[in-house]
Amino acid sequence: MFAKQYWFPAKKYGFGWGMPLCWQGWCVLAAYVIPVILAAMFKLPDREPALFWFVFALQTLVYFVMCWWKGEPPQWRWGNK
């Protein structure tokens, strides 16, 4: 009935996902990138490296889960076949 709309396409070469296809994917990407940039700008890696890397790992995990949930099924690809 409803076609599934992917937020993240599968990469053409390799394993994983490419750049977002729709505004929802771009919002998820921004929610991942902006806090990392802000933390780096405020020298959090210098003052509290353990906290910085914990937050970075947590954000990366959440981003990966969103890509897995809303992206095309990942598989190894070798171009258009």
DSSP file (Angstrom, degrees, kcal/mol; ACC not computed):
  #  RESIDUE AA STRUCTURE BP1 BP2  ACC     N-H-->O    O-->H-N    N-H-->O    O-->H-N    TCO  KAPPA ALPHA  PHI   PSI    X-CA   Y-CA   Z-CA
    1    1 A M              0   0    0      0, 0.0     2,-0.5     0, 0.0     0, 0.0   0.000 360.0 360.0 360.0 -59.0    0.0    0.0    0.0
    2    2 A F        -     0   0    0      3,-0.0     2,-0.3     0, 0.0     3,-0.0  -0.903 360.0-134.0-105.8 129.5    2.6    2.6    1.1
    3    3 A A        -     0   0    0     -2,-0.5     2,-0.4     1,-0.1     0, 0.0  -0.625  28.2-113.5 -78.1 136.8    6.1    2.5   -0.5
    4    4 A K        -     0   0    0     -2,-0.3     2,-0.6     1,-0.0    -1,-0.1  -0.567  26.2-147.3 -73.0 125.8    8.9    2.8    2.1
    5    5 A Q        -     0   0    0     -2,-0.4     2,-0.3    66,-0.0    -1,-0.0  -0.854  11.3-143.6 -96.6 121.6   10.7    6.0    1.6
    6    6 A Y        -     0   0    0     -2,-0.6    65,-0.2     1,-0.1    19,-0.1  -0.644  12.4-163.8 -84.5 138.6   14.4    5.7    2.5
    7    7 A W  S    S+     0   0    0     63,-3.3    14,-2.9    -2,-0.3    15,-0.6   0.752  83.6  36.4 -86.7 -28.1   16.1    8.6    4.2
    8    8 A F  B    S-a   71   0A   0     62,-0.9    64,-2.4    12,-0.2    -1,-0.3  -0.984  79.0-144.0-129.8 121.0   19.6    7.3    3.4
    9    9 A P        -     0   0    0      0, 0.0     9,-2.8     0, 0.0     2,-0.1  -0.446  29.5-101.2 -79.6 157.1   20.5    5.5    0.1
   10   10 A A  B     -B   17   0B   0      7,-0.2     7,-0.3    -2,-0.1     9,-0.1  -0.482  45.9 -99.7 -70.7 147.8   22.9    2.6    0.0
   11   11 A K        -     0   0    0      5,-2.1    68,-0.2    -2,-0.1     5,-0.1  -0.349  20.6-133.4 -66.0 150.4   26.4    3.5   -1.2
   12   12 A K  S    S+     0   0    0      1,-0.2    67,-2.3    66,-0.1     2,-0.4   0.865  94.2  29.8 -73.3 -36.4   27.1    2.7   -4.8
   13   13 A Y  E    S-C   78   0C   0     65,-0.2    -1,-0.2     2,-0.1    65,-0.2  -0.990 118.2  -2.2-126.0 132.0   30.5    1.2   -3.9
   14   14 A G  E    S-C   77   0C   0     63,-2.7    63,-1.7    -2,-0.4     2,-0.4  -0.560  95.6 -46.3  94.7-157.7   31.3   -0.5   -0.6
   15   15 A F  S    S+     0   0    0     61,-0.2     2,-0.3    -2,-0.2    61,-0.1  -0.937  91.0  31.9-120.7 137.8   29.1   -1.0    2.5
   16   16 A G  S    S-     0   0    0     -2,-0.4    -5,-2.1    59,-0.3     2,-0.3  -0.827  83.4 -47.8 123.4-158.7   27.0    1.6    4.2
   17   17 A W  B     -B   10   0B   0     -2,-0.3    -7,-0.2    -7,-0.3    -2,-0.1  -0.842  37.2-145.6-122.8 154.5   24.9    4.6    3.4
   18   18 A G        -     0   0    0     -9,-2.8    -7,-0.1    -2,-0.3     3,-0.1  -0.062  51.5 -42.7 -97.2-158.8   25.4    7.7    1.3
   19   19 A M  S    S-     0   0    0      1,-0.1    -1,-0.3   -11,-0.1     7,-0.1  -0.334  77.5 -83.5 -68.7 152.3   24.2   11.3    1.8
   20   20 A P        -     0   0    0      0, 0.0   -12,-0.2     0, 0.0    -1,-0.1  -0.128  27.8-154.5 -59.2 152.4   20.6   11.8    2.8
   21   21 A L  S    S+     0   0    0    -14,-2.9     2,-0.3    -3,-0.1   -13,-0.1   0.663  72.6  26.4 -98.6 -22.6   17.8   11.7    0.3
   22   22 A C  S  > S-     0   0    0    -15,-0.6     4,-1.9     1,-0.0     3,-0.3  -0.813  89.2 -93.3-139.2 174.5   15.2   13.9    2.1
   23   23 A W  H  > S+     0   0    0     -2,-0.3     4,-2.1     1,-0.2     5,-0.2   0.820 119.5  59.0 -64.1 -30.9   14.9   16.6    4.6
   24   24 A Q  H  > S+     0   0    0      1,-0.2     4,-2.1     2,-0.2    -1,-0.2   0.913 106.5  48.1 -64.4 -41.2   14.4   14.1    7.5
   25   25 A G  H  > S+     0   0    0     -3,-0.3     4,-2.4     1,-0.2    -1,-0.2   0.885 109.8  52.4 -64.9 -38.7   17.8   12.5    6.7
   26   26 A W  H  X S+     0   0    0     -4,-1.9     4,-2.5     2,-0.2    -1,-0.2   0.871 108.2  51.7 -65.6 -36.0   19.4   16.0    6.6
   27   27 A C  H  X S+     0   0    0     -4,-2.1     4,-2.5     2,-0.2    -2,-0.2   0.908 109.9  48.8 -65.1 -41.9   18.0   16.8   10.0
   28   28 A V  H  X S+     0   0    0     -4,-2.1     4,-0.9     2,-0.2    -2,-0.2   0.919 112.2  48.7 -63.6 -43.0   19.4   13.6   11.4
   29   29 A L  H >X S+     0   0    0     -4,-2.4     4,-2.6     1,-0.2     3,-0.5   0.913 112.1  48.6 -63.3 -42.7   22.8   14.3    9.9
   30   30 A A  H 3X S+     0   0    0     -4,-2.5     4,-2.4     1,-0.2    -2,-0.2   0.891 107.3  55.4 -64.1 -39.2   22.7   17.9   11.3
   31   31 A A  H 3< S+     0   0    0     -4,-2.5    -1,-0.2     1,-0.2    -2,-0.2   0.717 113.8  43.1 -66.7 -19.3   21.8   16.5   14.7
   32   32 A Y  H <X S+     0   0    0     -4,-0.9     4,-0.8    -3,-0.5    -2,-0.2   0.874 120.2  37.6 -87.5 -45.7   24.9   14.3   14.5
   33   33 A V  H  X S+     0   0    0     -4,-2.6     4,-2.3     2,-0.2     5,-0.2   0.905 107.5  59.4 -79.4 -43.5   27.4   16.8   13.1
   34   34 A I  H  X S+     0   0    0     -4,-2.4     4,-2.7     1,-0.2     5,-0.2   0.904 105.1  47.7 -60.3 -47.1   26.5   20.1   14.8
   35   35 A P  H  > S+     0   0    0      0, 0.0     4,-2.4     0, 0.0    -1,-0.2   0.874 111.6  51.9 -62.5 -34.1   27.0   18.9   18.4
   36   36 A V  H  X S+     0   0    0     -4,-0.8     4,-2.1     2,-0.2    -2,-0.2   0.932 111.8  46.1 -66.1 -43.7   30.4   17.4   17.5
   37   37 A I  H  X S+     0   0    0     -4,-2.3     4,-2.4     2,-0.2    -1,-0.2   0.927 113.3  49.1 -64.2 -44.5   31.5   20.7   15.9
   38   38 A L  H  X S+     0   0    0     -4,-2.7     4,-1.8     1,-0.2    -2,-0.2   0.909 110.8  50.1 -62.4 -41.8   30.3   22.7   18.9
   39   39 A A  H  <>S+     0   0    0     -4,-2.4     5,-2.3    -5,-0.2    -1,-0.2   0.901 112.3  47.5 -63.3 -40.0   32.0   20.4   21.4
   40   40 A A  H ><5S+     0   0    0     -4,-2.1     3,-1.3     1,-0.2    -1,-0.2   0.871 109.5  53.9 -68.8 -36.2   35.3   20.7   19.4
   41   41 A M  H 3<5S+     0   0    0     -4,-2.4    -1,-0.2     1,-0.3    -2,-0.2   0.849 106.5  51.6 -66.6 -33.8   35.0   24.5   19.2
   42   42 A F  T 3<5S-     0   0    0     -4,-1.8    -1,-0.3    -5,-0.2    -2,-0.2   0.217 116.1-115.5 -89.7  16.0   34.6   24.8   22.9
   43   43 A K  T X>5 +     0   0    0     -3,-1.3     4,-2.1     1,-0.1     3,-0.7   0.740  64.3 148.8  61.2  27.1   37.7   22.7   23.5
   44   44 A L  H 3>< +     0   0    0     -5,-2.3     4,-2.5     1,-0.2     8,-0.3   0.864  67.9  59.5 -59.5 -35.9   35.9   19.9   25.1
   45   45 A P  H 34 S+     0   0    0      0, 0.0    -1,-0.2     0, 0.0     8,-0.1   0.840 109.8  44.0 -62.7 -28.8   38.4   17.3   23.7
   46   46 A D  H <4 S+     0   0    0     -3,-0.7    -2,-0.2     2,-0.2    -3,-0.1   0.890 122.1  35.3 -79.7 -40.8   41.2   19.2   25.6
   47   47 A R  H  < S+     0   0    0     -4,-2.1    -3,-0.2     1,-0.2    -1,-0.1   0.918 137.3  11.2 -82.1 -45.4   39.4   19.7   28.9
   48   48 A E     X  +     0   0    0     -4,-2.5     4,-2.3    -5,-0.2    -1,-0.2  -0.645  65.7 167.6-135.6  76.8   37.4   16.5   29.2
   49   49 A P  H  > S+     0   0    0      0, 0.0     4,-2.6     0, 0.0     5,-0.2   0.859  77.7  54.7 -63.6 -35.8   38.5   14.0   26.6
   50   50 A A  H  > S+     0   0    0      1,-0.2     4,-2.0     2,-0.2     5,-0.2   0.922 111.0  45.3 -64.5 -42.6   36.7   11.0   28.1
   51   51 A L  H  > S+     0   0    0      2,-0.2     4,-2.6     1,-0.2     5,-0.2   0.912 112.7  51.7 -65.5 -42.5   33.4   12.9   28.1
   52   52 A F  H  X S+     0   0    0     -4,-2.3     4,-2.6    -8,-0.3    -2,-0.2   0.941 112.7  44.0 -59.7 -48.4   34.0   14.1   24.5
   53   53 A W  H  X S+     0   0    0     -4,-2.6     4,-2.4     2,-0.2    -1,-0.2   0.838 112.6  52.7 -70.2 -31.3   34.7   10.6   23.2
   54   54 A F  H  X S+     0   0    0     -4,-2.0     4,-2.5    -5,-0.2    -1,-0.2   0.946 112.9  43.6 -65.1 -47.9   31.8    9.1   25.1
   55   55 A V  H  X S+     0   0    0     -4,-2.6     4,-2.7     2,-0.2     5,-0.2   0.907 114.1  51.2 -64.0 -41.5   29.4   11.7   23.6
   56   56 A F  H  X S+     0   0    0     -4,-2.6     4,-2.3    -5,-0.2    -1,-0.2   0.920 112.0  46.4 -61.2 -44.6   30.9   11.2   20.2
   57   57 A A  H  X S+     0   0    0     -4,-2.4     4,-2.2     2,-0.2    -2,-0.2   0.893 112.9  49.8 -66.1 -39.6   30.5    7.4   20.4
   58   58 A L  H  X S+     0   0    0     -4,-2.5     4,-2.3     2,-0.2    -2,-0.2   0.920 111.9  47.6 -65.1 -43.9   26.9    7.7   21.6
   59   59 A Q  H  X S+     0   0    0     -4,-2.7     4,-2.6     1,-0.2    -2,-0.2   0.902 111.5  51.1 -63.6 -40.4   26.0   10.1   18.8
   60   60 A T  H  X S+     0   0    0     -4,-2.3     4,-2.5    -5,-0.2    -2,-0.2   0.901 109.4  50.4 -63.9 -41.0   27.7    7.9   16.3
   61   61 A L  H  X S+     0   0    0     -4,-2.2     4,-2.4     2,-0.2    -2,-0.2   0.921 111.7  47.3 -62.5 -44.6   25.7    4.9   17.6
   62   62 A V  H  X S+     0   0    0     -4,-2.3     4,-2.2     2,-0.2    -2,-0.2   0.906 112.5  49.7 -64.0 -41.5   22.4    6.8   17.4
   63   63 A Y  H  X S+     0   0    0     -4,-2.6     4,-2.3     2,-0.2    -2,-0.2   0.909 110.7  49.9 -63.9 -42.0   23.3    8.0   13.9
   64   64 A F  H  X S+     0   0    0     -4,-2.5     4,-2.5     2,-0.2    -2,-0.2   0.911 110.1  50.2 -62.1 -43.4   24.1    4.4   12.8
   65   65 A V  H  X S+     0   0    0     -4,-2.4     4,-2.5     2,-0.2    -1,-0.2   0.902 110.5  50.0 -63.3 -40.9   20.8    3.1   14.2
   66   66 A M  H  X S+     0   0    0     -4,-2.2     4,-3.0     2,-0.2    -1,-0.2   0.906 111.4  48.6 -64.2 -41.3   18.9    5.8   12.4
   67   67 A C  H  X S+     0   0    0     -4,-2.3     4,-1.4     2,-0.2    -2,-0.2   0.907 113.1  47.7 -64.3 -40.9   20.7    4.9    9.1
   68   68 A W  H  < S+     0   0    0     -4,-2.5    -2,-0.2     2,-0.2    -1,-0.2   0.900 117.8  41.9 -65.0 -41.1   19.9    1.2    9.7
   69   69 A W  H  < S+     0   0    0     -4,-2.5    -2,-0.2    -5,-0.2    -1,-0.2   0.901 128.8  25.6 -74.9 -43.1   16.3    1.9   10.5
   70   70 A K  H  < S+     0   0    0     -4,-3.0   -63,-3.3    -5,-0.2   -62,-0.9   0.333 108.6  83.0-108.3   5.7   15.5    4.5    7.8
   71   71 A G  B  < S-a    8   0A   0     -4,-1.4   -54,-0.0   -65,-0.2   -61,-0.0  -0.572  89.2 -81.7-105.6 170.4   18.1    3.6    5.1
   72   72 A E        -     0   0    0    -64,-2.4    -1,-0.1    -2,-0.2    -2,-0.1  -0.341  64.8 -84.3 -62.0 150.4   18.2    1.1    2.3
   73   73 A P        -     0   0    0      0, 0.0     2,-0.2     0, 0.0    -1,-0.1  -0.395  53.1-121.8 -58.8 127.7   19.3   -2.4    3.5
   74   74 A P        +     0   0    0      0, 0.0     2,-0.3     0, 0.0   -59,-0.1  -0.461  45.7 147.7 -76.1 143.5   23.1   -2.4    3.6
   75   75 A Q        -     0   0    0    -59,-0.2     2,-0.3   -61,-0.2   -59,-0.3  -0.952  55.8 -81.1-161.6 160.7   25.1   -4.9    1.5
   76   76 A W        -     0   0    0     -2,-0.3     2,-0.3   -61,-0.1   -61,-0.2  -0.520  52.8-168.6 -69.3 128.7   28.4   -4.9   -0.2
   77   77 A R  E     -C   14   0C   0    -63,-1.7   -63,-2.7    -2,-0.3     3,-0.1  -0.922  26.9-168.3-125.7 147.9   28.0   -3.2   -3.6
   78   78 A W  E     -C   13   0C   0      1,-0.5     2,-0.2    -2,-0.3   -65,-0.2  -0.170  62.0 -80.5-122.7  37.2   30.3   -2.9   -6.6
   79   79 A G  S    S-     0   0    0    -67,-2.3     2,-0.8   -68,-0.2    -1,-0.5  -0.625  90.5  -8.6  98.9-160.2   28.5   -0.2   -8.6
   80   80 A N              0   0    0     -2,-0.2   -68,-0.0     1,-0.2   -67,-0.0  -0.657 360.0 360.0 -81.1 110.5   25.4   -0.6  -10.9
   81   81 A K              0   0    0     -2,-0.8    -1,-0.2     0, 0.0    -2,-0.0   0.296 360.0 360.0-134.9 360.0   24.7   -4.3  -11.3
